[in-house]
């Protein structure tokens, strides 16, 4: 069971890495802004 969860986690990380890589390649930069609401 733990191996299955590990595999799923690795697939998720791989997908997110590939997606962010594609965005960077297309746009050259990613900007993130953290906003707090009070």
PQR file of N, CA, C, O and H, with PARSE charges and radii, in Angstrom:
ATOM      1  N   UNK A   1       0.828  -1.196   0.000 -0.4000 1.5000
ATOM      2  CA  UNK A   1       0.000   0.000   0.000 -0.0000 2.0000
ATOM      3  C   UNK A   1       0.870   1.258   0.000  0.5500 1.7000
ATOM      4  O   UNK A   1       0.565   2.214  -0.713 -0.5500 1.4000
ATOM      5  N   UNK A   2       1.935   1.270   0.779 -0.4000 1.5000
ATOM      6  CA  UNK A   2       2.804   2.447   0.853 -0.0000 2.0000
ATOM      7  C   UNK A   2       3.473   2.709  -0.494  0.5500 1.7000
ATOM      8  O   UNK A   2       3.659   3.860  -0.889 -0.5500 1.4000
ATOM      9  H   UNK A   2       2.183   0.493   1.357  0.4000 1.0000
ATOM     10  N   UNK A   3       3.832   1.633  -1.194 -0.4000 1.5000
ATOM     11  CA  UNK A   3       4.469   1.788  -2.512 -0.0000 2.0000
ATOM     12  C   UNK A   3       3.517   2.435  -3.500  0.5500 1.7000
ATOM     13  O   UNK A   3       3.933   3.232  -4.341 -0.5500 1.4000
ATOM     14  H   UNK A   3       3.681   0.699  -0.873  0.4000 1.0000
ATOM     15  N   UNK A   4       2.233   2.092  -3.398 -0.4000 1.5000
ATOM     16  CA  UNK A   4       1.229   2.668  -4.283 -0.0000 2.0000
ATOM     17  C   UNK A   4       1.110   4.172  -4.036  0.5500 1.7000
ATOM     18  O   UNK A   4       1.039   4.959  -4.980 -0.5500 1.4000
ATOM     19  H   UNK A   4       1.895   1.445  -2.715  0.4000 1.0000
ATOM     20  N   UNK A   5       1.089   4.561  -2.768 -0.4000 1.5000
ATOM     21  CA  UNK A   5       1.006   5.981  -2.422 -0.0000 2.0000
ATOM     22  C   UNK A   5       2.256   6.726  -2.874  0.5500 1.7000
ATOM     23  O   UNK A   5       2.173   7.859  -3.348 -0.5500 1.4000
ATOM     24  H   UNK A   5       1.147   3.922  -2.002  0.4000 1.0000
ATOM     25  N   UNK A   6       3.399   6.096  -2.727 -0.4000 1.5000
ATOM     26  CA  UNK A   6       4.658   6.709  -3.156 -0.0000 2.0000
ATOM     27  C   UNK A   6       4.661   6.917  -4.666  0.5500 1.7000
ATOM     28  O   UNK A   6       5.091   7.961  -5.155 -0.5500 1.4000
ATOM     29  H   UNK A   6       3.466   5.176  -2.342  0.4000 1.0000
ATOM     30  N   UNK A   7       4.178   5.918  -5.399 -0.4000 1.5000
ATOM     31  CA  UNK A   7       4.125   6.024  -6.858 -0.0000 2.0000
ATOM     32  C   UNK A   7       3.196   7.163  -7.280  0.5500 1.7000
ATOM     33  O   UNK A   7       3.527   7.937  -8.178 -0.5500 1.4000
ATOM     34  H   UNK A   7       3.829   5.070  -5.001  0.4000 1.0000
ATOM     35  N   UNK A   8       2.044   7.261  -6.635 -0.4000 1.5000
ATOM     36  CA  UNK A   8       1.097   8.332  -6.959 -0.0000 2.0000
ATOM     37  C   UNK A   8       1.697   9.696  -6.647  0.5500 1.7000
ATOM     38  O   UNK A   8       1.534  10.633  -7.428 -0.5500 1.4000
ATOM     39  H   UNK A   8       1.776   6.632  -5.906  0.4000 1.0000
ATOM     40  N   UNK A   9       2.379   9.818  -5.536 -0.4000 1.5000
ATOM     41  CA  UNK A   9       3.015  11.082  -5.158 -0.0000 2.0000
ATOM     42  C   UNK A   9       4.091  11.455  -6.172  0.5500 1.7000
ATOM     43  O   UNK A   9       4.208  12.618  -6.556 -0.5500 1.4000
ATOM     44  H   UNK A   9       2.511   9.056  -4.902  0.4000 1.0000
ATOM     45  N   UNK A  10       4.875  10.472  -6.607 -0.4000 1.5000
ATOM     46  CA  UNK A  10       5.915  10.737  -7.599 -0.0000 2.0000
ATOM     47  C   UNK A  10       5.324  11.149  -8.938  0.5500 1.7000
ATOM     48  O   UNK A  10       5.870  12.020  -9.614 -0.5500 1.4000
ATOM     49  H   UNK A  10       4.779   9.527  -6.295  0.4000 1.0000
ATOM     50  N   UNK A  11       4.212  10.531  -9.328 -0.4000 1.5000
ATOM     51  CA  UNK A  11       3.552  10.904 -10.583 -0.0000 2.0000
ATOM     52  C   UNK A  11       3.033  12.337 -10.508  0.5500 1.7000
ATOM     53  O   UNK A  11       3.126  13.087 -11.480 -0.5500 1.4000
ATOM     54  H   UNK A  11       3.769   9.823  -8.779  0.4000 1.0000
ATOM     55  N   UNK A  12       2.489  12.713  -9.359 -0.4000 1.5000
ATOM     56  CA  UNK A  12       1.971  14.070  -9.170 -0.0000 2.0000
ATOM     57  C   UNK A  12       3.112  15.088  -9.259  0.5500 1.7000
ATOM     58  O   UNK A  12       2.986  16.116  -9.924 -0.5500 1.4000
ATOM     59  H   UNK A  12       2.413  12.104  -8.569  0.4000 1.0000
ATOM     60  N   UNK A  13       4.224  14.791  -8.584 -0.4000 1.5000
ATOM     61  CA  UNK A  13       5.384  15.693  -8.616 -0.0000 2.0000
ATOM     62  C   UNK A  13       5.923  15.824 -10.029  0.5500 1.7000
ATOM     63  O   UNK A  13       6.268  16.920 -10.471 -0.5500 1.4000
ATOM     64  H   UNK A  13       4.327  13.955  -8.044  0.4000 1.0000
ATOM     65  N   UNK A  14       5.996  14.693 -10.742 -0.4000 1.5000
ATOM     66  CA  UNK A  14       6.494  14.699 -12.112 -0.0000 2.0000
ATOM     67  C   UNK A  14       5.604  15.550 -13.004  0.5500 1.7000
ATOM     68  O   UNK A  14       6.101  16.348 -13.799 -0.5500 1.4000
ATOM     69  H   UNK A  14       5.716  13.803 -10.383  0.4000 1.0000
ATOM     70  N   UNK A  15       4.295  15.386 -12.877 -0.4000 1.5000
ATOM     71  CA  UNK A  15       3.350  16.166 -13.674 -0.0000 2.0000
ATOM     72  C   UNK A  15       3.512  17.652 -13.391  0.5500 1.7000
ATOM     73  O   UNK A  15       3.570  18.454 -14.324 -0.5500 1.4000
ATOM     74  H   UNK A  15       3.891  14.738 -12.231  0.4000 1.0000
ATOM     75  N   UNK A  16       3.585  18.034 -12.112 -0.4000 1.5000
ATOM     76  CA  UNK A  16       3.715  19.442 -11.753 -0.0000 2.0000
ATOM     77  C   UNK A  16       5.031  20.016 -12.251  0.5500 1.7000
ATOM     78  O   UNK A  16       5.083  21.165 -12.691 -0.5500 1.4000
ATOM     79  H   UNK A  16       3.538  17.383 -11.354  0.4000 1.0000
ATOM     80  N   UNK A  17       6.093  19.224 -12.185 -0.4000 1.5000
ATOM     81  CA  UNK A  17       7.395  19.676 -12.682 -0.0000 2.0000
ATOM     82  C   UNK A  17       7.333  19.905 -14.189  0.5500 1.7000
ATOM     83  O   UNK A  17       7.810  20.926 -14.684 -0.5500 1.4000
ATOM     84  H   UNK A  17       6.051  18.291 -11.827  0.4000 1.0000
ATOM     85  N   UNK A  18       6.751  18.964 -14.913 -0.4000 1.5000
ATOM     86  CA  UNK A  18       6.651  19.102 -16.371 -0.0000 2.0000
ATOM     87  C   UNK A  18       5.778  20.292 -16.751  0.5500 1.7000
ATOM     88  O   UNK A  18       6.093  21.022 -17.691 -0.5500 1.4000
ATOM     89  H   UNK A  18       6.364  18.135 -14.512  0.4000 1.0000
ATOM     90  N   UNK A  19       4.687  20.488 -16.026 -0.4000 1.5000
ATOM     91  CA  UNK A  19       3.797  21.614 -16.301 -0.0000 2.0000
ATOM     92  C   UNK A  19       4.498  22.947 -16.044  0.5500 1.7000
ATOM     93  O   UNK A  19       4.434  23.849 -16.879 -0.5500 1.4000
ATOM     94  H   UNK A  19       4.431  19.895 -15.263  0.4000 1.0000
ATOM     95  N   UNK A  20       5.155  23.078 -14.912 -0.4000 1.5000
ATOM     96  CA  UNK A  20       5.849  24.334 -14.604 -0.0000 2.0000
ATOM     97  C   UNK A  20       6.992  24.568 -15.588  0.5500 1.7000
ATOM     98  O   UNK A  20       7.262  25.711 -15.958 -0.5500 1.4000
ATOM     99  H   UNK A  20       5.207  22.345 -14.233  0.4000 1.0000
ATOM    100  N   UNK A  21       7.661  23.509 -16.010 -0.4000 1.5000
ATOM    101  CA  UNK A  21       8.752  23.619 -16.991 -0.0000 2.0000
ATOM    102  C   UNK A  21       8.212  24.148 -18.324  0.5500 1.7000
ATOM    103  O   UNK A  21       8.825  25.002 -18.964 -0.5500 1.4000
ATOM    104  H   UNK A  21       7.441  22.581 -15.709  0.4000 1.0000
ATOM    105  N   UNK A  22       7.052  23.621 -18.726 -0.4000 1.5000
ATOM    106  CA  UNK A  22       6.430  24.058 -19.973 -0.0000 2.0000
ATOM    107  C   UNK A  22       6.040  25.530 -19.894  0.5500 1.7000
ATOM    108  O   UNK A  22       6.224  26.275 -20.857 -0.5500 1.4000
ATOM    109  H   UNK A  22       6.553  22.928 -18.207  0.4000 1.0000
ATOM    110  N   UNK A  23       5.500  25.954 -18.744 -0.4000 1.5000
ATOM    111  CA  UNK A  23       5.111  27.358 -18.564 -0.0000 2.0000
ATOM    112  C   UNK A  23       6.334  28.258 -18.631  0.5500 1.7000
ATOM    113  O   UNK A  23       6.293  29.307 -19.274 -0.5500 1.4000
ATOM    114  H   UNK A  23       5.350  25.349 -17.961  0.4000 1.0000
ATOM    115  N   UNK A  24       7.409  27.869 -17.985 -0.4000 1.5000
ATOM    116  CA  UNK A  24       8.640  28.664 -18.000 -0.0000 2.0000
ATOM    117  C   UNK A  24       9.213  28.731 -19.409  0.5500 1.7000
ATOM    118  O   UNK A  24       9.621  29.801 -19.861 -0.5500 1.4000
ATOM    119  H   UNK A  24       7.442  27.017 -17.462  0.4000 1.0000
ATOM    120  N   UNK A  25       9.246  27.608 -20.102 -0.4000 1.5000
ATOM    121  CA  UNK A  25       9.781  27.594 -21.467 -0.0000 2.0000
ATOM    122  C   UNK A  25       8.983  28.517 -22.381  0.5500 1.7000
ATOM    123  O   UNK A  25       9.547  29.177 -23.254 -0.5500 1.4000
ATOM    124  H   UNK A  25       8.914  26.739 -19.735  0.4000 1.0000
ATOM    125  N   UNK A  26       7.682  28.559 -22.177 -0.4000 1.5000
ATOM    126  CA  UNK A  26       6.821  29.383 -23.019 -0.0000 2.0000
ATOM    127  C   UNK A  26       6.902  30.858 -22.648  0.5500 1.7000
ATOM    128  O   UNK A  26       6.868  31.717 -23.529 -0.5500 1.4000
ATOM    129  H   UNK A  26       7.224  28.023 -21.468  0.4000 1.0000
ATOM    130  N   UNK A  27       7.010  31.164 -21.358 -0.4000 1.5000
ATOM    131  CA  UNK A  27       6.928  32.553 -20.908 -0.0000 2.0000
ATOM    132  C   UNK A  27       8.217  33.105 -20.314  0.5500 1.7000
ATOM    133  O   UNK A  27       8.287  34.302 -20.036 -0.5500 1.4000
ATOM    134  H   UNK A  27       7.038  30.466 -20.642  0.4000 1.0000
ATOM    135  N   UNK A  28       9.219  32.296 -20.114 -0.4000 1.5000
ATOM    136  CA  UNK A  28      10.514  32.673 -19.571 -0.0000 2.0000
ATOM    137  C   UNK A  28      10.507  33.005 -18.071  0.5500 1.7000
ATOM    138  O   UNK A  28      11.579  33.086 -17.473 -0.5500 1.4000
ATOM    139  H   UNK A  28       9.162  31.323 -20.341  0.4000 1.0000
ATOM    140  N   UNK A  29       9.370  33.194 -17.460 -0.4000 1.5000
ATOM    141  CA  UNK A  29       9.355  33.540 -16.035 -0.0000 2.0000
ATOM    142  C   UNK A  29       8.009  33.169 -15.410  0.5500 1.7000
ATOM    143  O   UNK A  29       6.967  33.198 -16.064 -0.5500 1.4000
ATOM    144  H   UNK A  29       8.499  33.128 -17.946  0.4000 1.0000
ATOM    145  N   UNK A  30       8.066  32.827 -14.147 -0.4000 1.5000
ATOM    146  CA  UNK A  30       6.843  32.615 -13.361 -0.0000 2.0000
ATOM    147  C   UNK A  30       6.946  33.538 -12.160  0.5500 1.7000
ATOM    148  O   UNK A  30       7.960  33.550 -11.462 -0.5500 1.4000
ATOM    149  H   UNK A  30       8.913  32.804 -13.616  0.4000 1.0000
ATOM    150  N   UNK A  31       5.916  34.294 -11.924 -0.4000 1.5000
ATOM    151  CA  UNK A  31       5.904  35.182 -10.764 -0.0000 2.0000
ATOM    152  C   UNK A  31       4.802  34.734  -9.829  0.5500 1.7000
ATOM    153  O   UNK A  31       3.700  34.404 -10.267 -0.5500 1.4000
ATOM    154  H   UNK A  31       5.092  34.284 -12.491  0.4000 1.0000
ATOM    155  N   UNK A  32       5.094  34.724  -8.563 -0.4000 1.5000
ATOM    156  CA  UNK A  32       4.099  34.349  -7.554 -0.0000 2.0000
ATOM    157  C   UNK A  32       3.959  35.495  -6.578  0.5500 1.7000
ATOM    158  O   UNK A  32       4.944  36.130  -6.200 -0.5500 1.4000
ATOM    159  H   UNK A  32       5.990  34.992  -8.207  0.4000 1.0000
ATOM    160  N   UNK A  33       2.743  35.753  -6.175 -0.4000 1.5000
ATOM    161  CA  UNK A  33       2.498  36.822  -5.223 -0.0000 2.0000
ATOM    162  C   UNK A  33       1.649  36.268  -4.097  0.5500 1.7000
ATOM    163  O   UNK A  33       0.598  35.669  -4.328 -0.5500 1.4000
ATOM    164  H   UNK A  33       1.942  35.238  -6.481  0.4000 1.0000
ATOM    165  N   UNK A  34       2.107  36.470  -2.903 -0.4000 1.5000
ATOM    166  CA  UNK A  34       1.357  36.018  -1.726 -0.0000 2.0000
ATOM    167  C   UNK A  34       0.638  37.232  -1.146  0.5500 1.7000
ATOM    168  O   UNK A  34       1.254  38.239  -0.795 -0.5500 1.4000
ATOM    169  H   UNK A  34       2.960  36.957  -2.716  0.4000 1.0000
ATOM    170  N   UNK A  35      -0.662  37.105  -1.058 -0.4000 1.5000
ATOM    171  CA  UNK A  35      -1.461  38.215  -0.544 -0.0000 2.0000
ATOM    172  C   UNK A  35      -2.148  37.772   0.737  0.5500 1.7000
ATOM    173  O   UNK A  35      -2.662  36.657   0.829 -0.5500 1.4000
ATOM    174  H   UNK A  35      -1.162  36.287  -1.343  0.4000 1.0000
ATOM    175  N   UNK A  36      -2.151  38.646   1.710 -0.4000 1.5000
ATOM    176  CA  UNK A  36      -2.861  38.359   2.952 -0.0000 2.0000
ATOM    177  C   UNK A  36      -4.043  39.306   3.061  0.5500 1.7000
ATOM    178  O   UNK A  36      -3.946  40.496   2.761 -0.5500 1.4000
ATOM    179  H   UNK A  36      -1.734  39.552   1.635  0.4000 1.0000
ATOM    180  N   UNK A  37      -5.135  38.757   3.488 -0.4000 1.5000
ATOM    181  CA  UNK A  37      -6.358  39.555   3.653 -0.0000 2.0000
ATOM    182  C   UNK A  37      -6.597  39.708   5.143  0.5500 1.7000
ATOM    183  O   UNK A  37      -6.618  38.728   5.887 -0.5500 1.4000
ATOM    184  H   UNK A  37      -5.214  37.790   3.731  0.4000 1.0000
ATOM    185  N   UNK A  38      -6.776  40.949   5.568 -0.4000 1.5000
ATOM    186  CA  UNK A  38      -7.048  41.184   6.989 -0.0000 2.0000
ATOM    187  C   UNK A  38      -8.392  41.820   7.183  0.5500 1.7000
ATOM    188  O   UNK A  38      -8.789  42.090   8.316 -0.5500 1.4000
ATOM    189  H   UNK A  38      -6.758  41.746   4.963  0.4000 1.0000
TER
END
